[in-house]
Structure formats: C-alpha cells, structure tokens
C-alpha cells in the first residue's frame, strides 16, 4: 500500500462509510474493508481501474468527480478521501466544498509545490520543476492547479474549514524536525484531515 | 468425414443442445390489475447444475421480445439455427459460467414461446384468450418467477440478471423479495419509462391494433394475424434499439461518415415510393422476420408491462424508498449510445440505490450499438460481467447464503 494511505487509515473509524474519490484499483478500500469493516464506495473514471475494483469486490461507480458530487446526499459518508488528485481537478475549491458536504470529515493529500527543491529549480533554472512527485513536463502534466501548504491553509481559513490534523511528510512518508519547523519549505507531501 | 452437411459443430464454450421444460402451476396468481390467473404454464430452460447447497442458481430475465431460450441450440441437425438470445454470456467459461452456475431462464407469463399467454386456449371458452388475457405487470412476472424458484427448490438466487425490461424485473426482485437474491445485475434499464418511451410503444400498439387483420385481438379465430401491424411495430422499435451512428456506419459505404448511411439499394433513386435506401430494406426485413414468429397480442402486453413499470408509485414517488429492504448487492451497467434507456436513466437507478445506502457498482460502457449493446459481446462489458460474476461464483463456493 502507498505510504500516504498507510498513514491516513488510522483516521478511518471501524464500520464507517468511506467514499474514495479516484479510488484507483480499489486496493485501499479493499484493505479498509478487510481490516476495518467499512462500507465502501469508490469513484473512478478509468476502465481498467474499475475492472480491478469489480475483481476485488469493491463497490465502484464510474463517475467524473470534476462534474460534481451532486448525486450524493449531504452527510451520507463518514469519511471522504481524495488522495493525490486535488491538483488535477478543474476546481479544487469546489470539490473540497462538495467533499465536506457529502462527508462528515475529509482526508486530502497533495504534493507541496513550495518544497525547497521545486523553489530552487524555478529560481536557478527558470524552468518548471520536475521531481519524483511532479514527473511531468509543463505541457503534458495532468496537474492543473499546483498549490502549496500555505495556499491550502489559506483556503481552509477563508472557507472556515477546521483542520483536524496536518501531516507534512517526505516520499517515505516520514516527518523530520525540519518539516515540522518549516513545513511549507521542507515538506514534500501534505496530508490533511479536515471537517466543518 | 461422414458427418452430414447439416450436422453442426458446437463450440466448446456453448451449453450445447438444450431442451425446454414446461412447468404447470395450479395455484391462482393474483395480478396487479386485480384479476387472477387460475392456472398457467411456464416454459423454462436451465443450463449447468444446481449444487448440493442449492446456492448457485442465477435467474436470467428476458426483455420485450425474448423467451426462455437464452443459450445453446435446439436442433442438432439444423446447421443454420441461431443460438439462444444471450448465448455470448451463458456457457462454460462465459460470464454466466455454467461450470459454476445453475442458469434458469423462462418465457414470461403472457409470452408466446410456450408459457401461458394470449395465444393459449382459455379453458372457459375453448378458444385462445386474445385480448381477454389479463394485463401482466413486471411485479406479476416476478411473483410467477418466485413460484418457479420454489418449484426448483431455489430459496435464494445467487444473482438475478436482466437487460432492458429484464433489468426492470431484476429491480422488482430486489424490492419484492429482498431475501431471495444476493446480487442484482441491472443492465440498460430505467426506473420507469419516459413520455418518449411510452410514445414509441403507443405507435407500436396502434400499428398492430389498426391492422385490419387484428380483429380486436381475435385474429386466431379468423386463421390470420396482423402481420403488417407487428412488422411496423417492430420496425419502429428496432430504430429505437440502434444508434444513429451505428446506422450511419452500417449503411454508409465502407463506414465513411460522409454519406450519413444513405447507401442506395440499387445504385440509383427510383423517383417512386419503392425502396431506395438500404436502411429501408433492412428495416423491412427485420420487421417482417419478426412478425412471422411473434404473437401480436404478446407484443401489446409486453409494451404495457414496460409502460406500467414504476416501483416508486408505492413509495410516494421516492424510488430510493422502494429499495429500503433490499439486501442484495447491485451492479448497474449502461451503454453510451443507448438513447432508449440512456446512461442518465441508469444513473438515476444508481443514485437512488446510493440514497438507499445500498452496495452498488456502476459502469458506463462505450459502445456504438445503442440499446442492443446489452445483447452483444462488447469486450469491456464481457470483462466486467466476468469479473463481477467471478466474485459471485467464489461466494457460492464458500457457502454464500444469507
């Protein structure tokens, strides 16, 4: 399992209802089902991933979350997860609102664009940063809205979103003293647990 | 080889030669309309073997023009015989794998393939029922199917599966008999018909009933049948089963988009009211073939069953409430080019199931073949059914039962 998922599973209550937006092959939900007996729903648009979900016995619906979650009832899930997809959506602010409407609490992870190596790349080379987290060229990246930890904090402030927990980690999903001291400079990935 | 030319070779993944069986029921069936059928027959085909735990049975529900013959062949000597209507899905190694499942398919009440219907003899009069045969609803069918399950010793289906009008029966199973199925596969269906759907059905009915050979449904007594009317009904129905893009491809030279499927039959316009375009002769052929084998009164009944289907009416119009007691898991499938029951209609089903907090999976298959896609071996569709039913089969083996 991906390290970020390892970390966030502790925020998911046993027996709860979990919606995973962009659930991939459903392995995270399958794991939560086996270990925490959750009631799961995955949302996906990739045909191969959907097939893998069916094989894994994970409930999955083919739906483009960029078109909204309007078909899901307010408060119908305990936890809504959006892992490493926020920056690839057309309107991240709107999806965050929708997640908070549908779920009682939400978990989001995204790469921190203000990580010092990214800053250095832009500063010294004058080129858009590339890294293991951002492996794309500027013209073929699926990422539409890069954001930083400070940006997301500001979004939460302006929308009166309560941050229950914020983890800033490296690629091995470990946190260091430097990251805790200056998350927006040293943090590679951000993991937020939010609610209203 | 000494094999006679007419002897057919049957593929290894076919259920092979099959024979239907007639089941007679004496217990009166109270219908939605308030009327009663005192006794009736159901024609049934089964494929595969019911296991000792009796937990591996799946029910296939047919659509408007379907019957009990869903897979395999009836005649070993007829090399030109087409297999059953869902042969691509049923057989050893196929999605509804007869190595794992006991597959049951029946001709619904009111049908014309052997089950009691308008062309059966009314014991009270000694003549065919005709229009005296009561209007049958999806709910009535499911009641009769439950009795068949009792007769076969099946307490709970591993899955109930159907496309189009068949999908409506699947929904009704989940609503009426929540404990008697573990999985519901609802394919290319809708929660209820729209005005446009009903309008097409009305054209079909009017074509049949205005045929001079209809004789108010008593055409059997006159030794005739409203062939023109059924042909017209089928022609208009057939258009709604296909997509615009498929017709363009089918009747456009080499599949080019530029002539919009306007291929001529004889290479030139006739400047008369004859067949000019290939699509005309195709439709006429389809309509005519169908009209020779399908009973007009059954067609009328089937369209009425479609029109009347609306489980939400018993729940103050809230479709999701209909599923309150459902315990099965759901798989809903739609096809992008289906405009008869478009993907939006399947999403309505999904959204209401989610609202009812049910286990549901949904997929929208990219396909050009329109509503008819549900009958075709479209790779992604077949893979999905395989994957889903593979899980169902595994559950059966591990003693799946609620």
Interface residues (C-beta under 8 A of the other chain):
Chain A: X17 X39 X41 X47 X50 X51 X53 X54 X55 X57 X59 X60 X61 X62 X63 X71 X72 X73 X76
Chain B: X329 X331 X347 X350 X351 X354 X355 X357 X359 X360 X361 X362 X363 X364 X380 X383 X384 X387 X388 X390 X391
